[in-house]
Amino acid sequence: MELSSTFCRMQETVQRDRAANAILENIRVVAGRAANAWGIEALFAERREARRERTRVIADMAALQNEQAPSEDDKLLSENPDRGVKNA
């Protein structure tokens, strides 16, 4: 399961808060390390999400380029010129 960047940033904030408010030194150290790890994971998630968005935009652009509108000549050959020709 892939974690979202929002979830990772939220966990990073929780751990940083825990580190700042902990009484015991070992809890501060562990929570600080956990916060750093969540921050790194958030960076990976942000890159992953950006890559997916770029891929989606490129796919949408390619689909628009591949989509062909019926020409006027095709419409004239149709039995129903006001509707155009079905895409085969």
C-alpha positions as a Markdown table, in Angstrom:
| # | Residue | x | y | z |
|---|---|---|---|---|
| 1 | Met | 0.0 | 0.0 | 0.0 |
| 2 | Glu | 1.3 | 3.4 | -1.0 |
| 3 | Leu | 1.0 | 6.2 | 1.5 |
| 4 | Ser | -0.2 | 9.7 | 0.4 |
| 5 | Ser | 2.1 | 12.7 | 0.9 |
| 6 | Thr | -0.6 | 14.2 | 3.1 |
| 7 | Phe | -0.7 | 11.3 | 5.5 |
| 8 | Cys | 3.2 | 11.2 | 5.7 |
| 9 | Arg | 3.3 | 14.9 | 6.4 |
| 10 | Met | 0.7 | 14.5 | 9.1 |
| 11 | Gln | 2.7 | 11.7 | 10.7 |
| 12 | Glu | 5.8 | 13.8 | 10.5 |
| 13 | Thr | 4.1 | 16.6 | 12.4 |
| 14 | Val | 2.8 | 14.2 | 15.0 |
| 15 | Gln | 6.2 | 12.8 | 15.6 |
| 16 | Arg | 7.9 | 16.3 | 15.7 |
| 17 | Asp | 5.3 | 17.3 | 18.3 |
| 18 | Arg | 5.9 | 14.2 | 20.3 |
| 19 | Ala | 9.7 | 14.8 | 20.2 |
| 20 | Ala | 9.2 | 18.4 | 21.3 |
| 21 | Asn | 6.9 | 17.6 | 24.2 |
| 22 | Ala | 8.5 | 14.4 | 25.5 |
| 23 | Ile | 10.0 | 14.3 | 29.0 |
| 24 | Leu | 12.4 | 11.4 | 28.4 |
| 25 | Glu | 15.4 | 11.9 | 26.1 |
| 26 | Asn | 15.1 | 8.5 | 24.4 |
| 27 | Ile | 11.5 | 9.3 | 23.4 |
| 28 | Arg | 12.7 | 12.6 | 21.9 |
| 29 | Val | 15.4 | 10.8 | 20.0 |
| 30 | Val | 13.1 | 8.1 | 18.6 |
| 31 | Ala | 10.3 | 10.5 | 17.8 |
| 32 | Gly | 12.8 | 12.8 | 16.0 |
| 33 | Arg | 14.1 | 9.9 | 13.9 |
| 34 | Ala | 10.6 | 8.9 | 13.1 |
| 35 | Ala | 9.7 | 12.4 | 12.1 |
| 36 | Asn | 12.8 | 12.5 | 9.7 |
| 37 | Ala | 11.7 | 9.1 | 8.3 |
| 38 | Trp | 8.2 | 10.3 | 7.7 |
| 39 | Gly | 9.6 | 13.4 | 6.0 |
| 40 | Ile | 11.6 | 11.3 | 3.6 |
| 41 | Glu | 8.7 | 9.1 | 2.9 |
| 42 | Ala | 6.6 | 12.3 | 2.2 |
| 43 | Leu | 9.2 | 13.4 | -0.4 |
| 44 | Phe | 8.9 | 10.1 | -2.1 |
| 45 | Ala | 5.1 | 10.2 | -2.1 |
| 46 | Glu | 5.1 | 13.8 | -3.5 |
| 47 | Arg | 7.4 | 12.7 | -6.3 |
| 48 | Arg | 5.2 | 9.7 | -7.0 |
| 49 | Glu | 2.0 | 11.8 | -7.0 |
| 50 | Ala | 3.6 | 14.4 | -9.3 |
| 51 | Arg | 4.7 | 11.6 | -11.7 |
| 52 | Arg | 1.2 | 10.2 | -11.8 |
| 53 | Glu | -0.3 | 13.6 | -12.5 |
| 54 | Arg | 2.2 | 14.2 | -15.4 |
| 55 | Thr | 1.4 | 10.8 | -16.8 |
| 56 | Arg | -2.3 | 11.5 | -16.6 |
| 57 | Val | -1.9 | 14.9 | -18.4 |
| 58 | Ile | 0.2 | 13.3 | -21.1 |
| 59 | Ala | -2.3 | 10.5 | -21.6 |
| 60 | Asp | -5.1 | 13.0 | -21.8 |
| 61 | Met | -3.2 | 15.0 | -24.4 |
| 62 | Ala | -2.4 | 11.9 | -26.4 |
| 63 | Ala | -6.1 | 10.8 | -26.3 |
| 64 | Leu | -7.2 | 14.2 | -27.6 |
| 65 | Gln | -4.6 | 14.0 | -30.5 |
| 66 | Asn | -5.7 | 10.5 | -31.4 |
| 67 | Glu | -9.4 | 11.4 | -31.4 |
| 68 | Gln | -10.5 | 12.3 | -34.9 |
| 69 | Ala | -13.5 | 14.4 | -35.7 |
| 70 | Pro | -15.5 | 13.4 | -38.8 |
| 71 | Ser | -14.7 | 15.5 | -41.8 |
| 72 | Glu | -17.3 | 17.4 | -43.8 |
| 73 | Asp | -16.9 | 14.9 | -46.6 |
| 74 | Asp | -17.8 | 12.1 | -44.3 |
| 75 | Lys | -20.8 | 13.9 | -43.0 |
| 76 | Leu | -22.0 | 14.5 | -46.6 |
| 77 | Leu | -21.9 | 10.8 | -47.3 |
| 78 | Ser | -24.0 | 9.9 | -44.3 |
| 79 | Glu | -27.7 | 9.1 | -44.5 |
| 80 | Asn | -28.1 | 11.6 | -41.6 |
| 81 | Pro | -25.8 | 14.5 | -42.3 |
| 82 | Asp | -27.0 | 16.4 | -39.3 |
| 83 | Arg | -25.7 | 13.6 | -37.0 |
| 84 | Gly | -22.5 | 12.7 | -38.8 |
| 85 | Val | -21.0 | 9.3 | -39.2 |
| 86 | Lys | -20.5 | 6.7 | -36.4 |
| 87 | Asn | -16.9 | 6.1 | -35.5 |
| 88 | Ala | -16.1 | 2.6 | -36.7 |
